[in-house]
Amino acid sequence: MSHGGPRPTPIEGVRLLLAIGVLLLLDWTAQRFAWLSPSVDSTQDALPPGSAETGAAVGLLLIGAWMFGRVVETIGLPRITGYLLFGIGVGPGALGLVTKDALGSVSLVNELAIAVIALIAGGEIRVRELRTMVKPIVFVLLGVCAAVFVFAGGAGAIALDMAGAVESPGSGAHVLLAVAVGVVMLTNSPAVIVALTQELGTQTAMSRLALAVTVCKDIVVIMLFAVVIAIGAGGASDDGSLTRTLAGGLGGSILAGGVFGLALAWYMHSVRAHLLIVLPVASLGIALICEALHLETLLVGLIAGMLMQNVWDHHGEAFFESLEDLSTPVYCVFFAVAGAKLELSIIGSVGLAALVLVAGRLAGAYLGVTLGAKLAGVARGTRAWLWTAFAPQAGIALALALIAAEALGEGTRGELVFSLLLATIAMNELIGPPLLSFGLKRSDSGTMGANAAPDEPPARETD
């Protein structure tokens, strides 16, 4: 399903830019003259502190990102890129119309967006299709993990030295830190895959395989990262508490996803009514519980959506169709918030080192995915562009970067490592969506099994 209508014309793009200018001017004016408003005995005193600022930030990000997404569409870029760029422009690192305090207050809104995106992503995973994709999933997963880990780890060692984050290049600490960086670079963004698939209004063999590999890989990466950080932090001395914490969060997320998925599957099988009420309530429930219990919202939503799609065939279709109809505002807020959190000054300070890491990661993704897909007999049209699905990064990578920085403790080294990872993720966020959009448009929707020979045109699917 395509959301947002046909591509706007250049004239419409100019009109949208003018409208965005007016919107930004109004927001700037409201902020600059807010001090003129009386605060004593006003109705605002009954609201929690910062509520008005948070509401204004969400409104600005929602409306402005949607309009700017349509603007960049006129030049052939995906709307997600527009959402990200608008967030960067109004964020604390640029115009400052959305402050850091406001971004901190929209965390629940962001978790709600992740829950919706994860439910949609899980709904795209069909067990019957996975059975025919086991070989491609395994080979691509092994290929991308091995190659990205080696290439990004090697590039990470060079980048860490360039950024001045290691005192003794070549030491054991340097190697371990490069290994941690390589693990963080293994992550990619299922949210971007889902959003671009919906934006283009078509599902291909490439998008389905990429999403399945990403879901499996994220679970592997979280567990691997727990081991690496535990070793670096002296896991034996602290009884492996970090490993247990991350593993417990992973197990709790899987359990919570199962409970939500079975409950929603039963509802769609037995009731199937009032979806416009059930959809936001279910998504909000997932977001609230994950925030309270420190669970992975993305993993919970993925498992819940997958169970809904597969427990009772066809009963979940109405749920996912309604969910997709609500996805446009969700994507606007989610990706605009992600953009607003990017610090342009950080990218500038470690930009060259981050470029080395980005290049190593993309080289590993290309070689690993292409080799794995070829060994699995994936059709050439799919195989040629599948690697682009592993370019974007987002939430999980940021979370792992933060954990890595905290494990290093306060000080210059932790700040430099976090800055390097943040700048790299920011670059991957910006170049990833256009690259994936390019790949999706040029990939074939052929079969993925051995029936489609690598050197023969893949057979077209029939629905």
Secondary structure, DSSP 8 states (H G I E B T S, - for coil): ---S-S---HHHHHHHHHHHHHHHHHHHHHHHTGGGS--TT-GGGGS-TTHHHHHHHHHHHHHHHHHHHHHHHTTT--HHHHHHHHHHHHSTTTT-SS-HHHHHHTHHHHHHHHHHHHHHHHHT--HHHHHHTHHHHHHHHHHHHHHHHHHHHHHHHHHHHHHT--SSTTSHHHHHHHHHHHHHTT---HHHHHHHHHHHT---HHHHHHHHHHHHHHHHHHHHHHHHHHHHTTTTTTTTHHHHHHHHHHHHHHHHHHHHHHHHHHHHHHT---HHHHHHHHHHHHHHHHHHHT--HHHHHHHHHHHHHHHSTTTTHHHHHHHHHTHHHHHHHHHHHHHHT--HHHHHHSHHHHHHHHHHHHHHHHHHHHHHHHHTT--HHHHTTGGGGGS---HHHHHHHHHHHHHH-SSHHHHHHHHHHHHHHHHHHHHHHHHHHHHHHHS--B--STTS-TTS---B---
